[in-house]
Amino acid sequence: MNVTIVLADDHPLLLSGNEQFLKSKGYKVVATETNGNNAYNSILKYNPTLAILDFDMPIQNGLEVAKLCVQNELDVKIIILTLHKQEAIIKEIGNLIQGYVLKDDDLLELENCIKKVLKEKTYISKNIQNAVHLSNKKNVLQNLTVTEIKILRYLAQNMSSSDIAEKLFISKRTVEKHRSNIIHKLGIKSTQNGLLLWVQKNTNLFNT
């Protein structure tokens, strides 16, 4: 089977290292990209067997690219490669994505993931299975969208709504709407600094 891969990561060293590893295993890497928009365009262009996508990328993250692929019925299997041990990603296994591997896993973990996914199976890194305690966290963030979780991360970095709007290529008003939705979903008191205080106390839930 001639397996073709689109590889995307906004960290050049990781991108290069993973590309070399995949090529050494006989896979054909048809494109390497550093943001989600270009990754999606390369998937459209090359129609690869697999797309291995970083979760945190500029313009569109890995799950957002995966969602576009599903919406447009593209025949590509998607593996998310990330630093984050997150239920928001785990929930999409078998739905938007087929595999989920951590960046600090051994490269053999990525190879095992690829082999499973190519056999029409799903795969979650053993380290995620061992480290993530879903029973403790599943009720907290499960109703938030990927964009809302991304906004929480930016808020944890002390970014303003204007800064976040620029990062996400959306309007400040849209960011404020997302913040309002987050407050409602999480049951946070609508005080001036209520959301920021919650973020400071619960950073471990969305940044791991």
Buried (B, 14 or more C-beta within 10 A) or exposed (E): EEBBBBBBBBBEEBBEEBBEBBEEBEBEBBBBBBBBBBBBBBBBEBEBBBBBBBBBBBBBBBBBBBBBBBEEEBEBBBBBBBBBBBBBBBBBBEEBBBBBBBBEBEBEBBBBBBEBBBEEEBBBBBBBEEEBEEEEBEEBBEEBBBBBBBBBBBBBEEBEBEBBBEBBEBEBEBBEEBBEBBBEBBEBEEEEEEBBEBBEEBBEBBBE
